């Protein structure tokens, strides 16, 4: 009896940990993308953007050397030059929305919030989009001061430069899904640029796989005294803001409080980074954004799209939203000298490899359901994906684990039973695996069957 009991424990351990004995499949193209990201190219873009003096949303729009008008025209020209190098593979255009003082206290006068959009269409699923965004605008200490110098080198020329560089590198490849490279304005006045594009995407019927919002990816010296050039944060909210009352009730009984689509996107980025860039330390932060603050992924989340914020781990508040000055021996202001270009290169590579992985991946399985109550088994079923796929992978984890710990490839089927697993002790999900080896994000069950 004792021998059988010990054998059962050992068998269960082997079952739960068997997925960890297999080597992670990788694709050489992802390593090529990492190598092609250039710190020099990113530095040149950051210096150019900071050189426009101020990029406040309400600053000069006529000058070719100063203000947000000059900045957005330069960004558009960069995307157009990239498109020319890839035989017009990018569709580049402005998207704009009029705002007035009635729209918010940080709007000093009526103006257009103008975004720059560059779309690299997918060959197989052109209406499925993965988005990388950076912010065009900057600000001084006073958000409505549109004349004082506000170079915004890290906040957020770094994110914008990374987006341009990702476009330069990824435009050299063909993808099944579409990629959008975004320069967003009006962030400092109330996330107006992201709101305008999110609403545009919904009107156009875009199927958004996810939004990677990059806001400050160039600082390694925190105001807390820590210097760290490997760690970065992935902010994501737990569940969709558009969930139904039925979905809310189901969560109470079947779980999913930390398993919304944005959280699954964060886990995808975490896993991809650890696979291809193990020197990096991705930190998943279980919060929409920093405490009491906001970013341009939020408007997409508000409309039910998956979106996360990617940024440095240790901020320096002396270099954010500050007039350039020196007081009591402390230098204030977001200047180029505060940016570490090699670090910005690393975080740009993090974005690029996740954009590529998602753009090469098949659609995620639909209508994933789970069953198996009062039985030593977990049963899952889902809708088949149309496309060239190898099959599906079931993931599971401890209910307190932040990441998926175990997985099993189950082939090209639409249902599967994991025997010998007590469903009450784990959370489960399913992903699609393409014939090329790339996976969709994991889908948490949205229904239950008997």
Secondary structure, DSSP 4 states (H G I P E B T S, - for coil): -HHHHHHHHHHHHHHHHGGGGSPPP--HHHHHHHHH--HHHHHHHHHHHHTTSB--TTS-SS-SSSSHHHHHHHHHHHHHHHHHHTTS-EEEEEEEEEE-GGG-TT--S-EEEEEEEEEE--SSEEEEEEEEEEE-----SSTT--SS-B--IIIIIIHHHHHHHHHHHHTTS--SEEEEEEEE--HHHHSHHHHHHHHHHHHHT-EEEEEEEE------B-TTS-B-SSEEEEEE-SS-TT--HHHHHHHHHH--TT-SHHHHHHHHHHHHHHHH-TTSEEEEEEBSSSTT---TTHHHHHTT--EEEEEESS--GGGSS--SEEETTEEES--GGG--HHHHHHHHHHHHHHHHHHHTSPPPPEEEEEE-TTSSEEEEEEEPPPSSEEEEEEEEEETT-SS--EEEEEES-SEEEEET--GGGEEEEEEEEETTS-BPPPEE--EE--
